[in-house]
Amino acid sequence: MSNLKLRLLIILGAIWRQRYVILIPIMILPFVGFGVSKMAPPKYDAHTSMLIQETAKMNPFLEDIAVSTMLKDRINALRTLLHSRHVLYSVATELELISSDMSAREQQEIISDLSNRLSVTQLGKDFLKISLTSNTSEGMKDTLQSVSEHFIEQLLAPERSSIQDSSDFLSIHIEKRQVELQAAEEALANYKNNNAQSTPEIQSQSLNRLASLKQNLAEKQAELAGVEKS
């Protein structure tokens, strides 16, 4: 017990001798951290999440013409697509960040800065998250919305093109079959008008009437034979 007390006294003595070394940083560092935080530029982060479902999953009839997005296997390609000049140039032009009066170098600097502040991650099988960072919150919503729209447009472009081509193909053949159907209906109507007495309905009625007459004739002949015998 005495050894424990002796050790505690030694430790307390050491702490007391170094009291200034311990207390001064505790008192100064909060103010230093506060000053650094005020001097450092603020950083804002915004993101949007999107659910991208394949058309074939929602409509099995489109399974043969739909193009699979394959998000799980294309995450690297999606990052490349997000940072592609085609998407970012369209976004910068739409937001009027660049103009035709600017030099190619200035345009490239703006596009590169926008590219560095964008990132895309996959949250799930069909979920994507696009994040945007900036030193100011002004215009982040419009920028993120424009990026999302152009990104989705390029991502679904192959599938939309395939569906559009298939739709045009089907429309052409439907119109062609419609013309042929109308021609066949007109020909049938003309035939019925020209051969009103020889249609299947009239012939069926005539055959039924003929069978009825034959039956009546047979009955009358049998009745006549009976009368003659009597």
MIBA-607002 format. One record per residue: residue number from 1; x, y, z of N, C-alpha, C in turn. Coordinates in steps of 0.05 Angstrom, whole numbers, plus 5000, padded with zeros to 4 digits. Example, Ala and Ser with C-alpha at 12.3 -4.5 7.8 and 13.67 -1.06 7.14 Angstrom:
# MIBA-607002
[1 [5264 4886 5156] [5246 4910 5156] [5264 4934 5156]] [2 [5257 4955 5142] [5273 4979 5143] [5258 5001 5157]] 
# end
This chain:
# MIBA-607002
[1 [5016 4976 5000] [5000 5000 5000] [5017 5025 5000]] [2 [5038 5024 5015] [5057 5047 5017] [5070 5052 4990]] [3 [5076 5030 4976] [5089 5033 4950] [5070 5047 4930]] [4 [5045 5040 4931] [5025 5053 4914] [5022 5082 4919]] [5 [5022 5089 4945] [5020 5118 4952] [5045 5133 4943]] [6 [5068 5119 4945] [5093 5132 4937] [5093 5137 4907]] [7 [5083 5119 4892] [5082 5122 4863] [5063 5145 4855]] [8 [5040 5146 4869] [5021 5167 4863] [5033 5195 4870]] [9 [5047 5196 4892] [5060 5221 4899] [5081 5229 4878]] [10 [5096 5210 4868] [5116 5216 4848] [5103 5226 4822]] [11 [5080 5213 4814] [5066 5221 4790] [5054 5249 4794]] [12 [5042 5254 4816] [5030 5281 4821] [5052 5302 4822]] [13 [5075 5295 4833] [5097 5315 4833] [5107 5321 4805]] [14 [5109 5300 4789] [5117 5305 4761] [5097 5322 4746]] [15 [5071 5317 4751] [5050 5333 4738] [5052 5362 4747]] [16 [5057 5366 4773] [5058 5393 4783] [5082 5409 4772]] [17 [5104 5395 4768] [5128 5408 4757] [5124 5415 4727]] [18 [5108 5399 4714] [5102 5404 4685] [5075 5417 4681]] [19 [5065 5431 4701] [5038 5442 4699] [5035 5462 4677]] [20 [5055 5478 4673] [5054 5498 4652] [5054 5485 4624]] [21 [5070 5464 4621] [5072 5450 4595] [5045 5437 4589]] [22 [5030 5428 4609] [5005 5415 4605] [4982 5435 4601]] [23 [4981 5456 4617] [4959 5475 4617] [4960 5494 4594]] [24 [4984 5503 4587] [4986 5523 4565] [4975 5513 4539]] [25 [4982 5488 4529] [4970 5479 4504] [4940 5475 4506]] [26 [4930 5467 4530] [4901 5463 4533] [4886 5490 4530]] [27 [4899 5511 4540] [4886 5538 4538] [4890 5551 4510]] [28 [4912 5545 4497] [4918 5558 4472] [4906 5544 4448]] [29 [4907 5518 4447] [4899 5503 4423] [4870 5507 4415]] [30 [4850 5510 4433] [4823 5516 4423] [4821 5542 4408]] [31 [4836 5563 4417] [4836 5588 4402] [4850 5585 4375]] [32 [4872 5569 4375] [4886 5565 4350] [4868 5550 4330]] [33 [4854 5529 4340] [4836 5514 4322] [4813 5532 4312]] [34 [4802 5549 4329] [4781 5566 4321] [4790 5586 4299]] [35 [4814 5597 4303] [4825 5615 4283] [4831 5602 4257]] [36 [4842 5577 4258] [4847 5563 4233] [4821 5556 4218]] [37 [4800 5549 4233] [4775 5543 4221] [4762 5567 4207]] [38 [4767 5591 4219] [4756 5615 4207] [4772 5623 4183]] [39 [4798 5618 4183] [4815 5625 4161] [4812 5606 4137]] [40 [4806 5581 4143] [4804 5561 4121] [4778 5566 4105]] [41 [4779 5563 4079] [4755 5567 4062] [4735 5546 4068]] [42 [4709 5553 4068] [4688 5533 4073] [4685 5513 4050]] [43 [4676 5490 4055] [4672 5470 4034] [4644 5458 4037]] [44 [4629 5460 4015] [4602 5451 4014] [4601 5425 3997]] [45 [4583 5408 4005] [4580 5382 3992] [4550 5378 3986]] [46 [4543 5372 3961] [4516 5365 3953] [4516 5340 3937]] [47 [4495 5325 3938] [4493 5300 3923] [4465 5295 3915]] [48 [4462 5278 3895] [4436 5269 3886] [4438 5239 3881]] [49 [4416 5225 3887] [4415 5196 3883] [4394 5190 3862]] [50 [4399 5170 3846] [4380 5163 3825] [4378 5133 3822]] [51 [4353 5124 3817] [4347 5096 3812] [4344 5092 3782]] [52 [4361 5075 3772] [4362 5069 3743] [4354 5040 3739]] [53 [4329 5036 3730] [4320 5009 3725] [4319 5003 3695]] [54 [4326 4978 3689] [4326 4970 3661] [4297 4967 3651]] [55 [4293 4975 3626] [4266 4975 3615] [4255 4947 3614]] [56 [4272 4927 3609] [4262 4900 3607] [4251 4889 3633]] [57 [4260 4900 3656] [4250 4892 3682] [4222 4902 3686]] [58 [4215 4925 3675] [4189 4937 3679] [4169 4928 3658]] [59 [4179 4920 3635] [4162 4911 3613] [4175 4887 3599]] [60 [4167 4863 3605] [4180 4839 3593] [4179 4839 3563]] [61 [4159 4852 3551] [4157 4852 3522] [4180 4867 3508]] [62 [4194 4884 3524] [4216 4899 3512] [4243 4886 3517]] [63 [4242 4861 3527] [4267 4847 3534] [4285 4843 3510]] [64 [4273 4838 3487] [4289 4833 3463] [4301 4858 3451]] [65 [4289 4881 3455] [4299 4905 3442] [4313 4924 3462]] [66 [4311 4919 3488] [4323 4936 3508] [4353 4930 3510]] [67 [4368 4951 3516] [4397 4948 3520] [4403 4950 3550]] [68 [4416 4930 3561] [4421 4929 3590] [4441 4950 3598]] [69 [4435 4965 3620] [4454 4985 3629] [4478 4973 3644]] [70 [4476 4950 3656] [4498 4936 3669] [4513 4954 3688]] [71 [4500 4967 3706] [4512 4986 3724] [4534 4974 3741]] [72 [4530 4949 3750] [4549 4936 3767] [4576 4932 3754]] [73 [4575 4926 3728] [4600 4921 3713] [4611 4946 3699]] [74 [4598 4968 3702] [4606 4992 3687] [4613 5016 3705]] [75 [4619 5011 3730] [4623 5034 3748] [4647 5051 3739]] [76 [4668 5038 3729] [4691 5053 3719] [4684 5069 3694]] [77 [4668 5056 3677] [4659 5070 3653] [4640 5093 3660]] [78 [4624 5090 3681] [4607 5112 3690] [4622 5135 3700]] [79 [4644 5130 3714] [4661 5152 3723] [4673 5167 3699]] [80 [4682 5151 3680] [4693 5164 3656] [4672 5180 3641]] [81 [4648 5170 3640] [4626 5184 3627] [4620 5210 3641]] [82 [4619 5209 3668] [4613 5233 3684] [4634 5255 3679]] [83 [4660 5247 3677] [4682 5266 3674] [4688 5272 3644]] [84 [4672 5261 3626] [4678 5265 3598] [4673 5294 3590]] [85 [4688 5302 3570] [4685 5330 3561] [4658 5335 3549]] [86 [4646 5315 3537] [4620 5318 3524] [4599 5326 3545]] [87 [4598 5312 3567] [4579 5318 3588] [4585 5345 3601]] [88 [4610 5349 3609] [4617 5373 3624] [4615 5398 3607]] [89 [4622 5395 3581] [4620 5418 3563] [4590 5427 3560]] [90 [4573 5407 3558] [4544 5413 3556] [4534 5427 3581]] [91 [4543 5417 3604] [4535 5429 3630] [4545 5458 3632]] [92 [4571 5462 3625] [4583 5489 3627] [4569 5508 3608]] [93 [4562 5498 3584] [4548 5516 3565] [4520 5522 3575]] [94 [4506 5503 3585] [4479 5507 3595] [4478 5527 3618]] [95 [4498 5525 3636] [4499 5543 3659] [4514 5569 3653]] [96 [4522 5572 3628] [4536 5597 3619] [4562 5601 3635]] [97 [4575 5579 3642] [4602 5582 3654] [4623 5587 3634]] [98 [4618 5579 3609] [4637 5585 3587] [4621 5598 3564]] [99 [4635 5612 3548] [4623 5625 3525] [4642 5623 3501]] [100 [4632 5629 3478] [4648 5628 3453] [4671 5648 3453]] [101 [4668 5669 3470] [4689 5689 3471] [4714 5680 3487]] [102 [4711 5660 3503] [4733 5650 3519] [4752 5633 3503]] [103 [4777 5634 3511] [4797 5618 3497] [4794 5588 3504]] [104 [4806 5571 3488] [4804 5542 3493] [4817 5535 3520]] [105 [4838 5549 3528] [4851 5544 3553] [4833 5551 3577]] [106 [4819 5574 3575] [4801 5582 3597] [4778 5562 3599]] [107 [4767 5554 3576] [4746 5534 3577] [4755 5508 3589]] [108 [4779 5499 3582] [4789 5474 3593] [4794 5476 3623]] [109 [4803 5500 3633] [4806 5503 3662] [4780 5501 3677]] [110 [4759 5513 3666] [4733 5512 3679] [4722 5483 3679]] [111 [4725 5469 3656] [4716 5442 3654] [4732 5424 3673]] [112 [4758 5428 3675] [4775 5412 3693] [4767 5417 3722]] [113 [4762 5442 3729] [4753 5448 3757] [4727 5434 3763]] [114 [4708 5435 3744] [4682 5422 3748] [4686 5391 3750]] [115 [4704 5380 3735] [4709 5352 3735] [4721 5343 3762]] [116 [4739 5359 3773] [4751 5353 3799] [4732 5354 3822]] [117 [4710 5368 3819] [4691 5371 3841] [4668 5351 3839]] [118 [4668 5334 3819] [4647 5315 3815] [4657 5286 3819]] [119 [4639 5270 3829] [4645 5242 3834] [4619 5226 3832]] [120 [4621 5200 3825] [4598 5183 3823] [4605 5157 3837]] [121 [4586 5147 3853] [4590 5122 3868] [4564 5105 3865]] [122 [4567 5079 3868] [4544 5061 3866] [4535 5053 3894]] [123 [4510 5061 3901] [4500 5055 3928] [4487 5027 3929]] [124 [4477 5017 3907] [4465 4991 3906] [4465 4981 3877]] [125 [4449 4960 3873] [4449 4947 3846] [4440 4967 3825]] [126 [4419 4983 3831] [4408 5001 3811] [4410 5030 3821]] [127 [4425 5036 3842] [4426 5063 3853] [4454 5075 3847]] [128 [4453 5100 3838] [4477 5116 3834] [4476 5142 3850]] [129 [4499 5151 3859] [4500 5176 3874] [4521 5194 3861]] [130 [4513 5218 3854] [4531 5238 3842] [4535 5260 3863]] [131 [4560 5265 3870] [4567 5284 3890] [4581 5308 3877]] [132 [4577 5332 3889] [4589 5356 3879] [4600 5372 3903]] [133 [4624 5381 3903] [4636 5397 3924] [4643 5425 3913]] [134 [4641 5445 3931] [4646 5472 3922] [4653 5489 3947]] [135 [4667 5511 3942] [4673 5530 3963] [4650 5549 3969]] [136 [4630 5549 3953] [4606 5566 3957] [4581 5549 3951]] [137 [4560 5555 3965] [4535 5541 3961] [4519 5552 3938]] [138 [4527 5574 3928] [4511 5587 3906] [4514 5571 3880]] [139 [4492 5565 3869] [4491 5551 3843] [4496 5521 3844]] [140 [4500 5510 3867] [4505 5481 3869] [4481 5465 3860]] [141 [4457 5474 3867] [4433 5459 3859] [4430 5458 3829]] [142 [4433 5481 3816] [4431 5482 3787] [4452 5465 3773]] [143 [4477 5467 3784] [4499 5452 3772] [4494 5422 3774]] [144 [4486 5413 3798] [4482 5384 3803] [4458 5374 3786]] [145 [4437 5390 3783] [4414 5382 3767] [4422 5380 3738]] [146 [4437 5399 3728] [4445 5398 3700] [4464 5374 3695]] [147 [4482 5369 3713] [4500 5346 3710] [4484 5320 3710]] [148 [4465 5318 3728] [4449 5293 3729] [4433 5289 3703]] [149 [4421 5310 3693] [4405 5307 3669] [4422 5298 3645]] [150 [4445 5311 3641] [4462 5304 3618] [4475 5276 3622]] [151 [4481 5270 3647] [4492 5243 3653] [4472 5221 3646]] [152 [4447 5225 3656] [4426 5205 3650] [4421 5203 3621]] [153 [4421 5226 3607] [4415 5225 3578] [4436 5209 3563]] [154 [4462 5212 3571] [4483 5197 3557] [4483 5168 3566]] [155 [4475 5163 3591] [4475 5135 3601] [4454 5118 3587]] [156 [4430 5130 3583] [4408 5116 3572] [4405 5120 3542]] [157 [4424 5134 3529] [4423 5139 3501] [4422 5113 3484]] [158 [4439 5093 3489] [4438 5068 3473] [4411 5055 3475]] [159 [4400 5053 3499] [4374 5039 3502] [4352 5055 3489]] [160 [4352 5081 3492] [4331 5098 3479] [4334 5096 3449]] [161 [4358 5095 3439] [4362 5093 3410] [4351 5067 3399]] [162 [4357 5045 3414] [4347 5019 3406] [4316 5018 3406]] [163 [4304 5028 3427] [4275 5028 3429] [4263 5046 3408]] [164 [4275 5069 3402] [4265 5087 3382] [4266 5074 3354]] [165 [4289 5061 3348] [4291 5047 3322] [4270 5025 3320]] [166 [4267 5010 3341] [4247 4988 3341] [4219 5000 3338]] [167 [4213 5022 3351] [4187 5035 3349] [4182 5044 3320]] [168 [4202 5056 3308] [4199 5066 3280] [4194 5042 3262]] [169 [4209 5020 3266] [4206 4996 3249] [4178 4985 3252]] [170 [4168 4983 3277] [4141 4972 3281] [4120 4991 3270]] [171 [4124 5017 3272] [4105 5036 3261] [4102 5033 3231]] [172 [4125 5030 3217] [4124 5027 3188] [4108 5002 3180]] [173 [4113 4980 3194] [4099 4955 3187] [4070 4956 3195]] [174 [4064 4969 3217] [4036 4972 3225] [4020 4988 3205]] [175 [4032 5010 3195] [4019 5026 3175] [4015 5010 3149]] [176 [4035 4994 3142] [4033 4978 3118] [4011 4957 3120]] [177 [4010 4943 3143] [3989 4924 3148] [3961 4937 3149]] [178 [3960 4961 3159] [3935 4976 3161] [3924 4982 3133]] [179 [3942 4990 3115] [3934 4995 3087] [3924 4969 3074]] [180 [3938 4947 3079] [3930 4921 3067] [3903 4912 3079]] [181 [3899 4917 3105] [3874 4909 3117] [3851 4925 3106]] [182 [3855 4951 3103] [3834 4967 3091] [3827 4959 3063]] [183 [3847 4952 3047] [3843 4943 3020] [3827 4916 3020]] [184 [3834 4898 3038] [3820 4872 3040] [3791 4876 3049]] [185 [3786 4895 3068] [3759 4900 3077] [3742 4912 3054]] [186 [3754 4930 3038] [3740 4942 3016] [3733 4920 2995]] [187 [3753 4902 2989] [3748 4881 2970] [3726 4862 2980]] [188 [3725 4856 3005] [3704 4839 3016] [3677 4852 3015]] [189 [3676 4878 3021] [3651 4893 3019] [3640 4893 2990]] [190 [3658 4898 2971] [3650 4899 2943] [3640 4871 2934]] [191 [3653 4850 2943] [3645 4823 2935] [3617 4817 2946]] [192 [3613 4825 2971] [3586 4820 2983] [3565 4835 2969]] [193 [3571 4860 2960] [3551 4876 2946] [3545 4864 2918]] [194 [3566 4854 2905] [3562 4843 2878] [3551 4815 2878]] [195 [3554 4801 2900] [3545 4773 2902] [3528 4769 2927]] [196 [3508 4785 2929] [3492 4785 2953] [3477 4758 2957]] [197 [3471 4744 2934] [3456 4719 2935] [3474 4695 2939]] [198 [3500 4699 2938] [3518 4675 2940] [3537 4677 2964]] [199 [3530 4693 2983] [3546 4694 3007] [3542 4669 3023]] [200 [3561 4662 3040] [3557 4638 3057] [3532 4639 3074]] [201 [3524 4662 3084] [3500 4664 3100] [3475 4657 3084]] [202 [3474 4669 3059] [3451 4664 3042] [3450 4635 3033]] [203 [3474 4624 3027] [3475 4596 3019] [3466 4578 3042]] [204 [3475 4584 3066] [3467 4568 3089] [3437 4569 3093]] [205 [3425 4593 3090] [3396 4595 3093] [3381 4579 3071]] [206 [3392 4581 3046] [3380 4566 3024] [3381 4536 3028]] [207 [3404 4526 3038] [3407 4498 3043] [3388 4489 3065]] [208 [3385 4505 3086] [3366 4498 3107] [3337 4498 3097]] [209 [3331 4517 3080] [3304 4518 3069] [3299 4494 3050]] [210 [3320 4487 3034] [3317 4464 3016] [3314 4438 3032]] [211 [3329 4435 3054] [3326 4411 3070] [3298 4410 3082]] [212 [3287 4433 3091] [3260 4434 3102] [3239 4426 3081]] [213 [3243 4436 3056] [3224 4429 3035] [3225 4399 3028]] [214 [3249 4388 3027] [3252 4360 3022] [3238 4343 3043]] [215 [3240 4352 3068] [3227 4337 3090] [3197 4339 3087]] [216 [3187 4363 3080] [3158 4366 3076] [3148 4349 3052]] [217 [3165 4348 3031] [3157 4332 3008] [3156 4303 3015]] [218 [3175 4294 3030] [3175 4265 3038] [3150 4259 3055]] [219 [3143 4278 3073] [3119 4273 3090] [3094 4273 3072]] [220 [3092 4291 3053] [3068 4291 3036] [3066 4266 3019]] [221 [3090 4257 3008] [3090 4233 2992] [3081 4209 3009]] [222 [3091 4207 3034] [3082 4185 3051] [3053 4187 3057]] [223 [3042 4211 3061] [3013 4214 3066] [2997 4207 3042]] [224 [3007 4214 3018] [2993 4208 2993] [2992 4177 2989]] [225 [3015 4165 2994] [3016 4135 2991] [2996 4122 3010]] [226 [2993 4132 3033] [2974 4120 3052] [2946 4124 3043]] [227 [2939 4148 3032] [2913 4153 3022] [2906 4135 2999]] [228 [2924 4132 2980] [2920 4115 2956] [2914 4086 2964]] [229 [2928 4076 2984] [2924 4049 2993] [2896 4046 3006]] [230 [2889 4067 3021] [2863 4065 3034] [2841 4068 3014]] 
# end
